[in-house]
Amino acid sequence: MAQLLGIFGFLVVLLRAATLCFQSIAIGGIVFFTVVTRNQEQRRDELWKPGWRIIRWSACALALAHLLFVVTNTVILVYSADVPLQEALGANYVFAGVLAILASLTIAIWSATTKSARMKSIVLSAAGFALAASVMTSHSASRMDNRATMVALTALHYLAVASWIGGLPFLLLAMKRVTDPDAKAAITRNFSRLAQISVAVLLGAGIALSYVYVGSWEAVYGTAYGVMVSTKVVLFGCLLLLGATNYFIVRGLGAANPIGANSLVRFAEAEIGIGLTVILAAAALTSQPPAADLTQDRVTFQEISTRFKPRMPRLSSPDVKELSESTDQLYRKAVAEGRNLPATYVPGQTPWNFDTPADRAWSEYNHNWAGLIVLAMGILALLSRSRNFPWAKIWPLAFLGLAVFLFFRADPENWPLGPNGFWESFAVSDVLQHRVAVLLLILFAAFQWSVETGHLKSHAAALVFPGVCALGGVVLLTHTHALSNVKEEMLTELSHTPLAICGIIAGWSRWLELRLPEQNHTKKYLAWVWPVCFIFVGLILLNYHES
């Protein structure tokens, strides 16, 4: 159980992200049918029935996510802190979870049994309770100063996200199901106005919350919380760019503009994907203390500039025998010798953090060689965009080599290089994420090579590549490390976060390149965006150092 606590910690972040995502879709749908389609009751068969079906399933998924969240947190609390089960069930998160489950089931039942197209007060009240339950487990509810103001800002923040990002799937549904061009144009205009208001509220509440939770410019780059807030800001900028594009499309949308309607749908798809990624980043924030509360051991600007100054990459590796012993070996030796194991204050992690020169050299070698491969692929991908270099379309095959390299080198204490067995190694969250990355690389190489060379002409197969890129960026964004050396791990996160952002941008730019209509001139610019992102990833990895 102790070895699985690290994975449980990662699972809690994913469950928190799931609750925020399903909450946004369920509440966003309710807001959509309350505000955006308030004069479209006659379109029950076209829009209301399928729309409320999405709300109903989202509410059921929300209830399940809250249930798993409560169970997982209770298991961690009971087994890591020896808290009696009865006391654990009296915690605030349990009350909030029960409230959210009841509210979600109320929404699901109402949407399944209602015979009227008009919204009823019961579903609005249930949505309000679901939102309140989410706020109860946020940082704002635990603040001692200005708690009421912080709770109100957080509620507005969540509601704005739901109205904008959560409403987008229903806008796509309307664009697909509504046949009357005038009604379709009216729906898009109403949603555009709602989105503008939501963006304004989201921006205002976000600035106020960041001012309190971050506190200073030094905390922006000196703490994990500040780095994640910065990530949200960058992705929010991408959302604003997509939203602005849709705004200008909506202004000219009408019966005579089918190209604009198609482009609107494609940009909205990317908005949904990036928006859900931002929600995932917000879930990661809830697992970390606010930056304003961490006034000690922050990473300084001098330390950052020293670590990331340009240097020659390390292209020679130490022998695996020079590396520190694995955690599992250290535990077994301690037990065999009858020594007491030192306590750890981070569930699922060990109190040891051996950071020898050989360990650092091993890690730098891995990152730098991976950077060379990715840089070469980015250049080849860029050349393949031109008709003058058709041979460059073979670039995806090199990712198979990268996958093999990562499988052997990422975790030397585990099979096949180390003593930990193959299945045993999956109990460590970092290793599990590395193995998932290997699978993603293999999928990427196989599908993208087939697409680039024309062996697979399916449009769905072509979409595997952007999906893998975006998903890989999301996995890296949630990638966690040990907290035994806060500064050292923060410096590592500072190098990993730009990689995640580049992966997300690369994935959705390629998605739009494939999905936008041929008449949309944006396609030719997007074709160059994702290869440049890969080049940036290669350069960042080439300059990766741990000292």
PyMOL commands that set and color helices and strands:
alter all, ss='L'
color gray80, all
select helices_A, chain A and resi 5-36+41-81+85-88+92-113+121-136+139-142+147-164+168-177+181-213+217-222+224-251+258-286+291-293+301-307+320-322+327-336+357-384+390-409+424-427+429-452+459-462+464-477+486-515+522-542
alter helices_A, ss='H'
color red, helices_A
deselect
rebuild
show_as cartoon
